[in-house]
Amino acid sequence: MAEFYGWIAGAIGVVVAVIVAWLSGRSKGKAVAEQKHTEQVVEATKAVAERQTTVSKEAAHVDQKVNNSTDGDVDKQLLDKWSRPGRR
């Protein structure tokens, strides 16, 4: 009977070890997934900030160009770039 209890204790030990390994792997996997998500958020935020900077610079350049141009030059550029072909 003592041998039987030894086998039962061994089986319980194996089950406990499997459960501990599973929980440990799960928590490590969750930590890795959260880290990847954080990195993706940081990259997306950087991309948005760079795009906003680029757009702001381009808008400032256009404003400066329009402010330094004569009314006739602005009208000509708008007609050349923004009118449909054949509608002049």
C-alpha positions in Angstrom: 0.0 0.0 0.0 2.9 2.4 0.7 4.2 1.8 -2.8 0.7 2.8 -4.1 0.8 6.1 -2.1 4.3 6.7 -3.6 2.9 6.4 -7.1 0.0 8.7 -6.3 2.4 11.3 -4.8 4.6 11.1 -7.9 1.6 11.5 -10.2 0.4 14.5 -8.2 3.9 16.0 -8.4 4.0 15.6 -12.1 0.5 17.2 -12.5 1.6 20.1 -10.2 4.8 20.5 -12.3 2.8 20.6 -15.5 0.4 23.2 -14.1 3.3 25.4 -12.8 5.0 25.2 -16.2 1.8 26.1 -18.0 1.1 29.1 -15.8 4.7 30.3 -16.0 4.7 30.0 -19.8 1.4 31.8 -20.0 2.5 34.7 -17.8 5.8 35.0 -19.8 3.8 35.0 -23.1 1.5 37.7 -21.8 4.4 39.8 -20.8 6.0 39.4 -24.3 2.7 40.3 -26.0 2.2 43.4 -23.8 5.8 44.5 -24.6 5.2 44.1 -28.3 1.9 46.0 -28.1 3.7 48.9 -26.2 6.4 49.0 -28.9 3.8 49.1 -31.6 2.0 52.0 -29.9 5.3 53.9 -29.5 6.1 53.3 -33.2 2.7 54.5 -34.3 2.9 57.6 -32.1 6.3 58.4 -33.6 4.9 58.0 -37.2 2.0 60.2 -36.4 4.3 62.9 -34.9 6.6 62.8 -37.9 3.7 63.0 -40.3 2.2 66.0 -38.4 5.6 67.7 -38.5 5.9 67.1 -42.3 2.4 68.4 -42.9 3.0 71.5 -40.8 6.3 72.2 -42.6 4.6 71.8 -46.0 1.7 74.0 -45.0 4.1 76.7 -43.8 6.0 76.5 -47.1 2.8 76.9 -49.1 1.7 79.8 -47.0 5.1 81.5 -47.4 5.0 80.9 -51.2 1.5 82.3 -51.5 2.3 85.3 -49.4 5.5 86.1 -51.4 3.7 85.6 -54.8 1.7 88.2 -56.6 -2.0 87.7 -57.1 -1.6 87.0 -60.8 1.0 84.3 -60.1 -1.3 82.6 -57.6 -4.2 82.8 -60.0 -2.1 81.3 -62.8 -0.9 78.4 -60.6 -4.4 77.6 -59.4 -5.7 77.6 -62.9 -2.8 75.4 -64.2 -3.0 72.9 -61.4 -6.6 72.8 -60.3 -8.8 73.3 -63.4 -9.9 70.4 -65.6 -8.2 70.0 -68.9 -9.9 71.9 -71.7 -11.8 74.2 -69.3 -9.8 77.4 -69.5 
